[in-house]
Amino acid sequence: MRKSFALATEPHVAELPSLGLELQFLAEVMGDEYLDAYAEMRDMQKAETGVDVEDLEGADVEKVKAASSGLRVFLSRLMLPESAELITRVDVVRGGKTVNSFQSWDEAKAHAEKVKGGGRPVWALRLPDRVLVELLEWTVELYTGGRRPPTSSGGSSTASRKGGTRGTGTSRSKGSTRTAGRSAASSTP
């Protein structure tokens, strides 16, 4: 028996038509390289910001901004050089004009504080956080066959968040519990 396996040779392209832009990703990334980069990004985010990129609910806005920077760096590691430079470039602006550009938010922020008349750092490629998260999810599909990378040393993924909203009211059942042998569907209130 014989089986042929194809390797991607053309870059993967994320289209951003409203910006007239395409971001090009590496054709192939070895699984261990992807997993290492993903684990580094996740661990760095948690250590530096306290934000778990897989559970952003209730996270502090400033911390989510820092996590966004780490996500951009992670994505850049999977991109062709021109796209990688664009997604990580931070411009220092004053009065609507770019004063200088950097490849690090921290460097840009430090420079902005020294600009006469006040400067501020802004991403050269402004993208909503939801698009960055969608790009992350897309890379999971591209480079791991759709399987979410392990998120703990045990190698098991974190369970997905349940749908709906979490209630804060008290239960009318006043703490009743299921009895062995009875299903929730068969019990009556």
C-alpha positions in Angstrom: 0.0 0.0 0.0 1.2 3.5 -0.8 -0.1 6.9 0.4 1.1 10.3 -0.7 1.2 13.3 1.7 1.2 16.9 0.5 3.0 19.7 2.2 1.8 23.2 1.8 4.3 25.3 -0.2 2.3 28.5 -0.7 1.8 30.9 2.3 -1.5 31.0 4.0 -3.2 34.3 3.6 -5.5 36.1 6.0 -7.4 38.7 4.1 -8.4 42.0 5.6 -10.4 43.4 2.6 -11.7 46.5 4.5 -8.1 47.5 5.0 -7.0 46.4 1.5 -4.4 44.2 3.2 -3.3 40.6 3.4 -1.2 39.0 6.2 0.9 36.1 5.0 1.6 33.1 7.2 4.2 30.4 6.8 3.2 27.5 4.6 4.1 24.9 7.2 5.1 25.1 10.8 6.4 22.0 12.6 4.1 20.9 15.3 6.6 21.2 18.1 7.6 24.7 17.0 4.0 25.8 17.1 3.3 24.2 20.4 6.5 25.7 21.9 5.6 29.2 20.6 2.0 28.8 21.9 3.0 27.6 25.3 5.6 30.5 25.6 2.9 33.0 24.6 0.4 31.6 27.1 2.8 31.3 30.0 4.3 34.8 29.3 0.8 36.3 29.2 -0.2 34.7 32.5 3.1 35.6 34.2 3.4 39.2 33.0 -0.3 40.2 32.9 -2.2 37.7 34.9 -4.4 37.2 31.9 -5.3 33.8 30.6 -5.7 34.2 26.9 -8.2 31.4 26.8 -10.4 33.1 29.4 -10.6 36.9 29.0 -13.9 37.2 30.8 -13.6 39.8 33.7 -9.9 40.6 32.9 -8.7 44.1 33.6 -8.6 46.3 30.4 -5.0 47.4 30.8 -3.9 43.7 31.3 -5.9 42.7 28.2 -4.0 45.4 26.2 -0.7 43.8 27.4 -2.0 40.4 26.4 -2.8 41.8 22.9 0.8 42.8 22.5 1.9 39.2 23.4 -0.6 37.8 21.0 0.7 40.0 18.2 4.3 38.7 18.9 3.1 35.1 18.8 1.3 35.6 15.5 4.4 37.3 14.1 6.4 34.2 14.7 4.1 32.4 12.3 4.2 35.0 9.6 6.4 35.9 6.6 8.8 38.8 7.5 6.8 41.7 5.9 3.6 40.7 7.7 5.4 40.0 10.9 7.0 43.5 10.9 3.6 45.1 10.2 1.6 43.3 13.0 4.2 44.2 15.6 5.1 47.7 14.5 4.1 50.4 17.0 4.1 54.0 15.9 4.6 57.0 18.2 2.2 59.7 17.1 1.9 63.4 18.0 -0.8 65.5 16.6 -1.9 62.8 14.2 1.6 62.4 12.6 4.0 59.5 13.1 7.1 60.7 14.9 8.9 57.3 15.1 8.2 53.6 14.8 9.3 50.6 16.9 8.9 46.8 17.0 8.0 46.8 20.7 5.1 48.5 22.6 7.4 49.1 25.6 10.1 50.9 23.5 7.4 53.0 21.8 5.8 53.9 25.1 9.2 54.9 26.6 9.9 57.1 23.5 6.4 58.6 23.5 7.0 59.8 27.1 10.0 61.8 25.9 8.3 63.4 22.9 7.9 67.2 23.3 4.2 68.2 23.2 3.2 64.6 24.1 3.3 61.5 22.0 1.4 58.3 22.3 2.0 54.8 21.0 -0.4 53.2 18.6 -0.3 50.0 16.7 0.6 50.6 13.0 -1.9 47.9 12.1 -5.0 48.7 14.2 -7.1 45.5 14.6 -9.9 44.8 17.1 -8.9 42.2 19.7 -11.6 39.9 18.3 -9.7 39.7 15.0 -6.5 38.9 16.8 -8.2 36.1 18.6 -9.8 34.9 15.3 -6.3 34.8 13.8 -5.1 32.8 16.8 -7.9 30.3 16.3 -7.1 30.1 12.6 -3.5 29.3 13.3 -4.7 26.4 15.5 -6.6 25.1 12.5 -3.7 25.6 10.1 -0.9 24.2 12.2 -2.4 21.7 14.5 -5.3 20.3 12.5 -7.8 22.1 14.6 -6.8 20.5 17.9 -6.2 23.2 20.6 -2.7 23.0 22.0 -2.3 21.6 25.5 -2.5 24.3 28.1 -1.0 22.6 31.1 1.8 20.2 31.9 -0.7 17.4 32.1 -1.4 18.0 28.4 -5.1 18.4 28.7 -7.0 21.4 27.3 -9.0 23.7 29.4 -12.7 22.9 29.1 -14.6 25.4 27.0 -16.7 27.9 28.8 -20.4 27.0 29.0 -22.8 29.1 27.0 -25.2 31.6 28.5 -24.5 34.0 31.4 -23.5 33.1 34.9 -26.3 33.9 37.3 -25.7 35.5 40.7 -29.1 34.9 42.3 -29.8 32.2 44.8 -31.3 28.9 43.7 -35.0 28.3 44.5 -34.0 24.7 45.3 -32.1 25.9 48.4 -29.2 23.6 47.9 -31.0 20.4 46.9 -28.7 17.8 45.3 -29.3 15.0 43.0 -29.8 11.6 44.5 -28.0 8.6 43.1 -30.0 6.7 40.6 -32.3 9.6 39.7 -31.6 11.8 36.7 -32.1 15.6 36.7 -34.9 15.1 34.1 -36.9 12.8 36.3 -36.8 14.9 39.5 -39.5 17.4 40.1 -39.2 20.8 41.8 
